[in-house]
Amino acid sequence: MELYTWDEMEKEVMNDKLARKFVTGEKAMLAQIFLKKGALVPTHQHESEQISYILEGALLFRLEGKEVTVGKGQVLLIPSNVPHSAEALEDTLDLDVFSPIRQDWIDKDDAYLRR
């Protein structure tokens, strides 16, 4: 068992509009994603299922040839291996769950987020 306190964790700054904090177990990962208005997460895909819960703000997701705006209190499920991108329509706090874990994040092999 491990206990984490978000406020005590250091933000990992990816670029001038994107930062994150995450906790990982063996099979699942929970992440706080901080996006400033205009932040872009380029099209990418991963083995992990992704559940994105918007706590504040709004994100425009593009996936499977569709666009969907996800706002405060809404949740988007992104299936495994589906290419997707996101754009912050306003300053946004997003809580993401990934399963399996994002090993590329742990290894810092996620250059697409660091631009």
C-alpha positions in Angstrom: 0.0 0.0 0.0 1.2 3.5 -0.8 -0.5 6.8 0.0 0.0 9.8 -2.3 -1.0 13.5 -1.9 -1.3 15.4 -5.2 -0.4 18.7 -3.6 2.9 17.3 -2.3 3.9 15.9 -5.7 6.1 17.9 -8.1 4.7 18.7 -11.5 6.6 17.3 -14.5 6.6 20.2 -17.0 6.4 18.8 -20.5 6.3 22.1 -22.4 5.1 25.7 -21.7 1.4 24.6 -21.9 1.4 21.1 -20.5 2.4 19.5 -17.2 1.5 16.3 -15.3 1.7 14.3 -12.2 1.1 10.6 -12.1 0.9 7.6 -9.8 1.4 4.1 -11.2 0.7 0.6 -10.0 1.5 -2.7 -11.7 -1.5 -2.6 -14.1 -3.0 0.9 -13.9 -1.9 4.5 -13.9 -3.6 7.6 -12.6 -2.5 11.0 -13.9 -3.3 14.7 -13.4 -2.8 16.6 -16.6 -2.6 20.4 -16.5 -3.2 22.0 -19.9 -3.2 25.8 -20.6 -5.6 27.1 -23.2 -4.3 26.3 -26.6 -2.2 23.3 -25.5 -2.1 20.6 -28.1 -1.5 16.9 -27.6 -0.6 15.6 -31.1 -2.1 12.6 -32.6 -0.8 9.4 -31.0 -1.9 6.0 -29.9 -1.0 3.5 -27.2 -1.9 0.0 -26.0 -3.5 1.5 -22.9 -7.2 2.1 -22.6 -7.6 5.7 -21.5 -10.4 7.2 -19.3 -10.3 11.0 -19.3 -12.3 12.8 -16.6 -12.3 16.6 -17.0 -12.2 18.3 -13.5 -12.0 21.9 -14.8 -12.0 23.4 -18.3 -12.6 21.6 -21.6 -10.7 19.5 -24.2 -11.5 19.0 -27.8 -10.6 15.4 -28.7 -10.2 14.2 -32.3 -10.5 10.4 -32.8 -12.0 8.0 -35.2 -12.8 10.8 -37.7 -14.9 12.6 -35.1 -14.5 15.6 -32.8 -15.9 15.6 -29.3 -15.7 18.4 -26.7 -15.4 17.1 -23.2 -16.1 19.6 -20.4 -16.1 19.7 -16.7 -17.8 16.7 -15.1 -17.6 14.6 -18.3 -15.7 11.4 -19.0 -14.3 10.1 -22.3 -13.3 6.5 -22.8 -10.6 6.0 -25.5 -10.2 2.4 -26.5 -6.8 0.7 -26.8 -4.7 1.6 -29.9 -7.1 4.3 -31.2 -5.3 7.3 -32.7 -6.3 10.5 -30.9 -5.4 14.1 -30.2 -6.5 16.8 -27.9 -6.7 20.6 -27.7 -7.3 22.6 -24.6 -10.2 25.0 -25.3 -9.5 26.7 -21.9 -7.2 26.1 -19.0 -8.0 22.5 -18.1 -7.3 19.9 -15.3 -7.8 16.4 -16.6 -7.7 13.2 -14.6 -6.7 10.2 -16.7 -6.7 6.5 -16.0 -4.5 4.2 -18.1 -4.5 0.5 -18.2 -2.0 -1.0 -18.7 0.4 1.6 -17.5 2.2 4.0 -19.8 5.7 2.7 -19.7 6.7 5.4 -22.2 5.8 8.0 -19.5 7.9 6.2 -16.9 10.9 5.9 -19.3 10.4 9.5 -20.5 10.1 8.2 -24.0 7.2 10.4 -24.9 8.8 13.1 -27.1 5.5 14.0 -28.8 4.4 15.6 -25.5 7.6 17.5 -24.9 7.5 19.8 -27.9 
